[in-house]
């Protein structure tokens, strides 16, 4: 069975896929094919069920929960850190509400949580995530919402952090912020879903057990990250909650989705 695995073009997702890419784990007869795209594209593809397995923004999951189930691993969660809003000077929440903010897509969790932090809709413009930092640094935009490795490199561009959404969320809820989730299409059937889930979890486990090799592979997906910062970034988003959500991780997902979509039923592959 062909299983196309969509993951975003950043080091933490690539790190998790290393066990499969390197042939370290038993594929159990499945033909895994990586599909790398930016997170907004993956979110849009998920609306049509394009891929058998895909990373997506947690904010997108309610739109596709009838087609995809959550895998119990592979989540990107930050406890007290997350996407950052940057500008050339520090701006307050009140000041941010008056600005146009360049964002990486309206289906991203970062966009959803920024709406929560600002108390509602705000003026925005969508750009690919890896173009936003330069857009702000160059002065073409005054404010940008930065995800992925830009969370570590924004200072290199001479801009200031105005708001860390992971920090805001922790203070608001006491929970880590679930940004990305891994999902599997329900039409594969229960048995195949469980088998594929096992392979993917073993891939993450293998990467953690062969950290240097997996990190070398992952850095091929990191823009502007050296080995030290690449290792730090992977450590931020591949952790105990990535191997298994646990009670805290599941509570965090439910809290986020309940605030965004009251009554949503969340189901994990067990």
C-alpha positions in Angstrom: 0.0 0.0 0.0 1.3 3.4 -0.9 1.3 5.8 2.0 2.2 9.4 1.1 3.4 11.2 4.2 3.1 15.0 4.1 5.3 17.0 6.4 6.3 20.6 6.5 9.6 21.9 5.3 11.1 22.4 8.7 13.6 20.5 10.8 11.4 19.0 13.4 9.1 17.3 11.0 12.0 16.0 8.9 13.7 14.8 12.1 10.6 12.7 12.9 10.6 11.1 9.5 14.3 10.1 9.6 13.7 6.5 10.8 11.7 5.8 7.7 13.9 7.8 5.3 17.0 6.0 6.6 15.5 2.5 6.4 16.1 2.1 10.2 12.6 1.0 11.0 10.5 -1.9 9.6 8.0 -0.4 7.1 5.8 -3.4 7.6 5.2 -3.8 3.9 4.0 -0.2 3.3 5.5 2.0 0.6 6.1 5.3 2.3 6.6 8.3 0.1 7.5 11.7 1.6 5.7 14.8 0.4 7.3 18.0 1.6 5.3 21.3 1.4 4.7 24.4 3.5 2.1 24.0 6.3 -0.5 26.2 4.6 -0.4 24.0 1.5 -0.6 20.8 3.6 -3.6 22.3 5.4 -5.3 23.1 2.0 -4.6 19.6 0.7 -6.1 18.1 3.7 -9.5 19.7 2.9 -9.5 17.4 -0.1 -8.0 14.4 1.6 -5.0 14.4 -0.8 -2.5 12.5 1.4 -2.9 9.3 3.4 -0.9 10.7 6.3 -0.2 14.4 6.8 1.0 16.9 9.2 -1.5 19.8 9.6 -2.1 22.7 11.8 -4.1 21.8 14.9 -6.4 24.7 13.9 -7.3 22.9 10.6 -8.2 19.6 12.2 -11.8 20.5 13.0 -12.4 21.1 9.3 -11.3 17.6 8.3 -12.0 15.5 11.4 -14.6 13.4 9.5 -11.9 12.4 7.0 -8.7 12.2 9.2 -8.0 10.8 12.7 -5.3 12.2 15.0 -2.2 10.0 15.4 -1.2 9.7 19.0 2.3 11.0 18.2 4.1 13.5 16.0 2.6 16.6 17.6 4.6 19.8 17.7 3.9 21.4 21.1 5.6 24.3 22.8 5.3 24.8 26.6 5.8 28.5 27.1 7.1 29.2 23.6 5.7 29.2 20.1 5.2 31.5 17.1 6.3 35.1 17.6 5.0 38.4 16.4 7.9 40.6 15.4 8.3 44.3 14.4 11.1 46.8 14.2 10.0 48.1 17.6 8.1 46.5 20.5 4.4 47.0 20.1 1.7 46.4 22.7 -1.4 44.2 22.1 -3.4 47.4 21.6 -0.9 48.7 19.1 -0.8 45.3 17.3 -4.6 45.5 16.9 -4.2 48.6 14.7 -1.6 47.1 12.4 -1.7 44.9 9.3 0.1 41.7 10.2 1.7 39.4 7.7 0.8 35.9 8.5 1.8 32.4 7.2 -1.8 31.3 6.3 -5.3 31.6 7.8 -5.5 27.8 8.5 -2.4 27.8 10.7 -2.6 27.5 14.5 -0.4 30.5 14.8 -3.1 32.6 13.0 -5.9 31.2 15.2 -4.1 31.8 18.5 -3.1 35.3 17.4 -6.8 36.0 16.8 -7.4 34.8 20.3 -4.7 37.0 21.8 -5.9 40.1 20.0 -9.5 39.4 20.8 -10.8 38.9 17.3 -10.2 39.6 13.6 -7.3 41.8 12.6 -6.0 43.2 9.3 -3.6 40.7 7.8 -1.8 39.7 4.6 -0.8 36.1 3.8 2.7 35.2 2.6 4.7 32.0 2.6 6.1 31.4 6.1 9.8 31.7 4.9 9.2 35.1 3.3 7.7 36.9 6.3 10.8 37.7 8.2 12.4 39.4 5.2 9.2 41.2 4.5 9.4 42.8 8.0 13.2 43.3 8.0 13.0 45.1 4.6 10.2 47.5 5.8 7.7 46.2 3.3 5.6 45.1 6.3 5.6 46.6 9.8 4.6 43.4 11.7 4.9 39.7 10.9 3.9 36.4 12.5 6.9 34.1 12.5 6.7 30.3 12.7 9.2 27.4 12.4 12.9 28.2 12.6 12.3 31.9 12.4 11.4 31.7 16.1 15.1 31.4 16.7 16.6 33.5 13.9 14.4 36.7 14.0 16.9 38.7 16.0 19.4 38.2 13.2 17.2 40.2 11.0 17.2 43.2 13.4 13.6 42.9 14.5 12.0 42.8 18.0 9.7 40.3 19.5 6.4 41.8 20.4 4.5 38.7 21.5 5.2 35.0 22.0 2.0 33.1 21.4 3.2 30.0 23.3 3.9 32.2 26.3 0.6 33.9 26.0 -1.2 30.5 25.7 0.6 29.1 28.8 -0.4 32.1 30.9 -4.0 31.9 29.6 -4.5 28.1 30.0 -1.5 26.6 31.9 -1.1 24.2 29.0 1.4 23.7 26.2 0.4 25.1 22.8 -0.4 22.4 20.2 0.7 23.8 16.9 1.0 20.9 14.5 -0.6 17.5 14.6 0.0 14.3 12.5 -3.1 12.7 11.1 -4.1 9.6 9.1 -6.9 9.2 6.6 -9.8 7.1 8.0 -10.5 5.3 4.7 -7.3 3.2 5.1 -9.2 1.1 7.6 -8.6 0.5 11.3 -5.9 -2.2 10.9 -3.8 -0.3 8.4 -4.2 2.9 10.5 -2.8 1.1 13.5 0.1 -0.4 11.6 1.1 2.8 9.9 0.8 4.6 13.3 3.3 2.0 14.7 5.8 2.6 11.9 5.6 6.4 12.3 6.0 6.2 16.1 9.1 3.9 15.7 10.5 6.4 13.2 10.3 9.2 15.8 11.8 6.9 18.4 14.6 5.9 16.1 15.5 9.5 15.4 15.7 10.2 19.1 18.0 7.2 19.5 20.2 8.3 16.6 20.1 12.0 17.2 23.2 13.1 15.4 22.3 11.2 12.2 18.7 12.3 12.3 19.7 15.9 13.0 22.1 16.0 10.0 19.1 14.9 7.8 16.8 17.4 9.5 19.1 20.4 9.0 18.7 20.0 5.2 15.2 21.4 5.9 16.3 24.3 8.1 16.9 27.7 6.6 19.7 29.6 8.3 20.1 27.2 11.2 23.5 26.0 12.2 24.0 22.8 14.1 23.6 24.3 17.6 20.4 26.2 16.8 19.1 23.3 14.7 19.5 21.0 17.6 17.8 23.5 19.9 14.9 23.9 17.5 14.4 20.1 17.2 14.5 19.8 21.0 11.8 22.4 21.2 9.3 20.5 19.2 10.4 16.8 19.3 10.0 15.9 23.0 8.0 13.5 25.3 4.7 15.0 24.0 5.8 14.1 20.5 6.2 10.4 21.2 2.8 10.4 23.0 0.4 13.3 23.8 -0.3 12.0 27.3 -3.0 13.5 29.4 -1.6 17.0 29.3 -1.2 17.0 25.5 -4.7 15.7 24.9 -6.1 18.3 27.2 -4.2 21.0 25.4 -5.6 19.9 22.0 -9.1 19.7 23.4 -8.8 23.2 25.0 -7.6 24.8 21.8 -10.2 23.2 19.6 -13.0 23.8 22.1 -12.2 27.5 22.1 -12.2 27.6 18.4 -14.9 25.1 17.5 -17.3 24.4 20.4 -18.5 20.8 20.5 -15.7 19.3 18.3 -15.1 15.6 18.9 -11.4 14.7 19.0 -10.4 11.1 18.2 -6.9 9.6 18.3 -5.8 6.3 16.7 -5.3 3.9 19.5 
